[in-house]
Each structure stands twice: as structure tokens, then as C-alpha cells.
Amino acid sequence: MPLPYFLLMLASVIIAAGATIALATWAGLPLVALGFAALAGSLLLGLRQWR
């Protein structure tokens, strides 16, 4: 993967994470709930790949 594409992908992931956190706090969602949702999604994807 060429370096500019990698850096663009990295920047887009960081921007998406920041936007997610900003929207969650704007909506009044506790960060603990956001973290729990991320953990649950990660566990589901991990189980899906393991199977």
C-alpha cells in the first residue's frame, strides 16, 4: 500500500473516531456506554473471525 493512501486511511479513521466521540457527547451518551458498545462490537467481530 503506498504511503499517501495509508496516511489518508489513518487520518480518516482518526477523524471518524473523533466525530463519533463528539456526537456521542453532544447527544448526552455517557462515554462508558460508548466504550461498552465498542467492546461488544469488538468481541462480536472477534468471535465471528474465530469461528
MITOR-698640 format. One record per residue: chain; residue in one letter; x, y, z of N, C-alpha, C, O, CB in turn; residue number from 1. Coordinates in steps of 0.2 Angstrom, whole numbers. Atoms other than C-alpha are relative to their C-alpha. Glycine has a CB too. Layout:
N
  chain  res     nu     nv     nw    cau    cav    caw     cu     cv     cw     ou     ov     ow    cbu    cbv    cbw    n
      A    a      X      Y      Z      X      Y      Z      X      Y      Z      X      Y      Z      X      Y      Z  NUM
...
END
This chain:
51
  chain  res     nu     nv     nw    cau    cav    caw     cu     cv     cw     ou     ov     ow    cbu    cbv    cbw    n
      A    m      4     -6      0      0      0      0      5      6      0      9      7      4     -5      0      6    1
      A    p     -5     -6      0      8     17     -5     -2      4      6     -7      4      9     -2      4     -6    2
      A    l      0     -4     -6     12     29      9     -6      5      0     -9      6      5      6      3      1    3
      A    p      6     -5      0     -1     43      4     -7     -4      2    -11     -1      5      0      3     -6    4
      A    y      6      4     -1    -15     30      4     -1     -2      7     -6     -2     11     -1     -6     -4    5
      A    f      0      2     -7    -10     23     21     -1      6      5     -5      6      9      7     -3      2    6
      A    l      1     -6     -5     -9     41     29     -7      2     -1    -10      5      4      5      5     -2    7
      A    l      7     -2      1    -26     45     21     -5     -4      4     -9     -2      7     -2      1     -7    8
      A    m      5      4     -4    -34     30     29      1      1      7     -4      1     11      2     -8     -2    9
      A    l     -1     -1     -7    -26     33     45     -3      7      3     -6      7      8      8      0      2   10
      A    a      3     -6     -2    -32     51     46     -7     -1      0    -11      2      4      2      6     -5   11
      A    s      7      1      0    -49     46     41     -3     -4      6     -8     -3      8     -2     -4     -7   12
      A    v      2      4     -6    -50     33     55      0      5      6     -4      4     10      4     -6      1   13
      A    i     -1     -4     -5    -44     46     67     -6      5      0     -9      7      5      7      4      0   14
      A    i      6     -5      0    -57     59     61     -7     -3      1    -11      0      5      0      3     -7   15
      A    a      6      4     -1    -71     46     61     -1     -1      8     -6     -1     11      0     -6     -4   16
      A    a      1      2     -7    -67     41     79     -1      7      4     -5      7      9      7     -3      3   17
      A    g      1     -7     -3    -66     60     84     -7      2     -1    -11      5      4      4      5     -2   18
      A    a      7     -2      1    -83     63     76     -5     -4      4    -10     -2      6     -1     -1     -8   19
      A    t      5      4     -4    -91     48     85      0      2      7     -5      2     10      3     -7     -1   20
      A    i      0     -2     -7    -85     54    102     -3      6      1     -7      8      5      8      0      2   21
      A    a      4     -7      0    -91     72     98     -7     -1      0    -11      2      4      3      4     -5   22
      A    l      7      1      0   -108     66     93     -3     -4      6     -8     -2      8     -1     -4     -7   23
      A    a      3      4     -6   -110     54    107      0      5      6     -5      5     10      5     -6      2   24
      A    t      1     -5     -6   -106     68    120     -5      5     -1     -8      8      3      7      3      1   25
      A    w      5     -5      1   -117     80    111     -7     -3      1    -11      1      3      1      2     -8   26
      A    a      6      3     -1   -131     68    112     -1     -2      7     -7     -4      9     -1     -6     -5   27
      A    g      1      2     -7   -128     65    130      1     -7      2     -1     -9      8     -7      2      2   28
      A    l     -2      7     -1   -122     47    129      6      0      4     11      3      3      1     -4     -7   29
      A    p     -6      0     -4   -110     43    143      5     -4     -4      4     -8     -8     -2     -4      6   30
      A    l     -5      3      3    -93     38    137      1     -7      2      4    -11     -2      7      4      1   31
      A    v     -1      7     -2    -94     22    147     -5     -4     -5     -3    -10     -7     -3     -1      7   32
      A    a      4      3      5   -109     17    136      3     -1     -7      2     -6    -10     -7      3      0   33
      A    l     -4      0      7    -99     21    120      5     -5      0      6     -9     -4      2      7     -2   34
      A    g     -5      5     -1    -85     11    127     -2     -7      0      1    -12     -3      4      1      6   35
      A    f      3      7     -1    -96     -4    131     -2     -2     -7     -2     -8     -9     -6      0      5   36
      A    a      2      1      7   -103     -3    113      6     -2     -4      5     -7     -8     -4      5     -3   37
      A    a     -6      1      4    -86     -3    106      3     -7      2      5    -11     -3      5      5      0   38
      A    l     -2      7     -3    -81    -18    117     -4     -6     -3     -1    -11     -5      1      0      7   39
      A    a      4      5      3    -96    -28    112      1     -1     -7      1     -7     -9     -7      2      2   40
      A    g     -1      1      7    -94    -25     94      7     -3     -2      7     -7     -6      0      7     -4   41
      A    s     -7      4      1    -75    -30     95     -1     -7      2      2    -11     -2      5      4      4   42
      A    l      1      7     -2    -80    -46    104     -4     -4     -5     -2     -9     -7     -3      0      7   43
      A    l      4      3      5    -93    -50     91      4     -1     -6      3     -7     -9     -6      4     -2   44
      A    l     -4      1      6    -81    -47     77      5     -5      1      7     -9     -3      3      6     -2   45
      A    g     -5      4     -2    -68    -57     86     -3     -8      0      1    -12     -3      3      1      7   46
      A    l      3      7      0    -80    -72     88     -1     -2     -7     -1     -8     -8     -6      0      5   47
      A    r      2      2      7    -85    -71     70      6     -2     -4      5     -7     -8     -3      6     -3   48
      A    q     -6      2      4    -67    -72     64      2     -7      3      5    -11     -1      5      5      1   49
      A    w     -3      6     -4    -63    -86     77     -4     -6     -3     -1    -12     -3      0      1      7   50
      A    r      4      6      2    -77    -97     71      1     -2     -7     -2     -6    -10     -8      2      1   51
END
